[in-house]
Amino acid sequence: MAVTPYRVTPARIGNSSGLRLPAAFYRDHPQFAGVAGQMEVLDENTLLLRLEPEVPQQEEAEEDSLLLGLFLDFLSRQALTSDPGPVLYTEAMAADDDELLAGVTVEAAEEPLGG
């Protein structure tokens, strides 16, 4: 990928100061339009700007939501059309589950599920 330099200019934004990116940057990289990010000072004359686009995450969440919905619809149909029909979860079943899970520990995930 060829590196294209973009000139930034100082800008007054409300009571704050900022840097204005040229329109060409957003034409070349529309995925960064309207996104937030973080800036780090690498040395006296160098900044590193990391932009964090959110669009792919939203699309993934919508896809996950659709898949989960379809899966739950499938489970509901299966439960309602099976021969004995839905089965109530009893205290005896809960006791069996407790016995099976005795001594089992679950470690916390480093990242929340889905993100």
N, C-alpha and C positions, 0 to 999 in steps of 0.2 A: 504494500500500500504506500503510495507516494505521500510524503509529508507536505502539507500545504500550510504555510504560516498565515495566521490571521492577526491583524493589528487590532489591539484593544485600546480604547480611549477612556479617560476618566469621565465619570458621570455622577451627578448628584441624584440620589434616590431618596426622596423624602428628607429626613434629617440625617441620612447616612451618605457615605460615599461609596461608589462602586466602580466597576469596570464594565464598559459596554462592549459587547461582541458584535461584529459586523453581521449584516443580513446574509452575506455569503456563507458564513459559518453555518447558519441554520438551514440554508438551501442545500449545502453539501452534507449536512448531518442533521436531518429533521428529527431523529430519535432523541435529540437533546433539547428540543424546544420545550420551554416551560418546566424543566426539571431542576431539582435542587442538587446540591453536592457539597463537597468539602474542599478546602484549600489548605495547602501546607507550604510553608516557606522552606525551600531547600537550601538557599544561600542568599546572600545580600541582594542579588539581582534575579533570582529564579523562584517562581511559584509553581506548584504542581496543583492542578485543578482536577478533581475527580467528580464527574457528573454521574448521577445515579438515575438512569431512566427507569420509569415505573411501568411502562406499557407492557413489556413481556410478562411481568408478574401478574398484572390484571388479566391478561389473556389466559395464562395458566390457571388462575383461580377460577375463571369462568368455565374453562374446560373441565377442571376438577369437579366443579359444582354440577355440571351437566352429567359427567360420568357417575358421580355419586347418586344423583337423582335417578338415572337409569337403573343403577344397581339396586337401589332401594325399591323402585317400582317392580323390578324382577323378583326380589325377595318377597314383597307383599303378595304378588300374584301366586308365587309358589306356595306361600303359607296358606293362602285362602283356597287354593284349588287342590291341595294334597288331601288324601283320603281321610285322615282323622281331623283335618282342619287345624286351626291354631291350637297350640298346647299351652296351658297356663304354667307359668314358672312357679313351682311350689317351694315351700320351706324345706322339704326333703331334698329337692334338687339343689337348693342353695347350700345345704349342709354338705352334699356330695361335692359341690364345687369348692367349698371351703377346705374340705379334706384333700382334694387334689392339689390345691394351691398352697397348702401348708408348707412353710419353709421356702417358698419361692419369693425372691426379691427382684424388683425391677429397678434398674438404674435410670436416673433422669437423663433425658436426651440432651445433648450439648446444644442443639438447635431445636426450636419449636417445629413440630411437624408442619409441613407445607411451606416452610420458608426459612 
